[in-house]
C-alpha cells in the first residue's frame, strides 16, 4: 500500500550465479541432424550477481556483479551505496545512522524509506549484515526476511529466470569477461522492461 502511494519503496533483493555455459531450454536443428550446443569448462569461471528489483513510484532494477563470492560485507556495501545512497558505504554507516560527529556528517536518511525483502541465505543472516539492522533502519532501510523455503515470494526470482532463459544473448561464453558483458546485457533488458511496466501497474492500481 505504501509503495503504491509513493510513501515507501519495496525492494526485492537476492543473488544469482551465471556460468559460462547456461542451461538450454530448447533449440532447433535440421531434420535428421543432432543439435550441438557448445560447452565451456565452468570451474572457477562464474559471475555472481546481487540484484535489487525496486517497486514503487520509481521502479528500477539495480545489480552488481563479481567473479568472487558475494558475502555479507559486499551485500552490506551494495545496500548502503546502491539502495540507500550512502556515498561512503558501510564504512560510515554508524556515523550516518547515529549522527555521531555532526560536524563531519549529519544524520543520513534515504530520500524515501524502503523495505528490502530477502531470504535467509547465509550472507543475509550473517552478523556482518543482519547485525546492522538497527543502523539500516535509522537511515530508512528496513529488512524483511521471508519464511524459510519460500523463494516464490521473492519477485526477483522471476527476473533471474527471464534473464537466464529469455534475455541471455548466447548460451555459451568463452571467458569471464564476455560472460560479464552477457550478464549486463540480460539484466539491462530486464531493467528496461521493469521501468515502464511497473510504472503502468502502479498507475492502473
Secondary structure, DSSP 8 states (H G I E B T S, - for coil): -HHHHTS-EEEEEEEEEEESB---S-----TT----------TT-EEEEEEEEEESTT-EEEEEEESS---HHHHHHHIIIIIS--TTGGGGHHHHHHT-STTT------SS-EEEEE---HHHHSHHHHTTHHHHHHTTEEEEE--TT-GGG-THHHHHHHHHHTS-S-SB-SSHHHHHHHHHHHHHHHHHHHHHHHHHHHHH-
